[in-house]
Amino acid sequence: MTDNENRKWLSLGHRPPVLCKTTLEGILKDLLGVKWNVTSIVEFDSFRDRNYHIQVDTDQLRQYLQSKDLQIEDYQLPYNQSQPSFVLKILNSSEVEKQHQSLAKLNTMQYLHKQGIPCPKPLLLSNNKFMKIIRIITNSQDDRYHHLQYIAYLLTYIEGQIIATIHPSNQLLYNLGRLAGKVDTQLQTYSDSRLLNQNHIWSLQHFPLLKNYLQYCSKDKLDLLSKTYHYLLPYFIHHIDHLRWTIIHTDISNTNVIVHLNQQTNSYNICGIIDFGVIDYGATIFELAIMMAYLLLSIDRDHFRALGHLILGYHSVYPITKEEYKGLYTLLVARLIQTLILCQFVSTIDPDNPFVMDGYDKKWDRLNLMLSLSESDIYATWDPIVGLSTDNDFYNLLPAPIRKGFNS
């Protein structure tokens, strides 16, 4: 595929420009119909969008919600600051062409929130919808930003810190696994045709398409990434169609889980799961494998035993089959490979975004860790914790020579 075709699969239009407080206040007025008393605006990191944490006046928010027959209590979550906070999300320009999918994702968040899942809740805007297409006028000399439209919406802000900032305990990982299992249990009975066939390269089912992106990898990484890709490819060709498929979050990562320190117990509680921007229809076991790949980045010792507790938590709520369990090792390595390859591609077209390559060396290190042990060694750690067994029936797609070559 050409560069433009590769870019299209990544849904990379134009990231919104950096915006000043005055412009953001104008956008807020456009969305909510009135000028707001904004007390604080802080931008969060984002791979392809813009996310702003905005604090507003409590009385003004109460009046606005009452005008919509809503209650302020419905927009306050545990651990929220006393002053109401929202996240203003302005999506990549490419999302305008598929705004039906963006709306479907917001509806999914609304559904999960109603089912008791701790996640952000979209705020009804002045147009009585959850989102609005806006045009941003800036003084930028960059022609890329002229006449572009963007989707914007507001979400409740969940107070806390991302799990990436701590080293999670086995108990916290178990609790996270249970929460993810509850999410997928609720999504079992949820359907929305707008979330099907999104053709996004980050979807794990599109692993085979990574062959088009290997060319962007640095020379010192290319050999191992290419070999590992080709060794794992048969699994995606022959096995994933036999798995259970549902709508899944697909990005319950160490940067998308919010936790809060309980001062009484000196342990962390999970406040919520955020960033539903890549909700997709995929094999349900992808959810667990993706979560394992990213939580592995935050685990600082006894890595595979810790992952066993994450699996156990998920399995205790959403029981996984032997076939799904047997594929976890392969899928975990595949997600690390996918992330390493695609991040290098995105960095070539968005070199000014430091978030793209953030943590790249640690991801490479965790791939090193995965390949340093055999599949059987890792399952020998997981089996007694999870209470499942592959009965020594492994895919063994990665031969010993690639592991030895990696470690030499």
Disulfide bonds with the S-S distance in Angstrom:
none
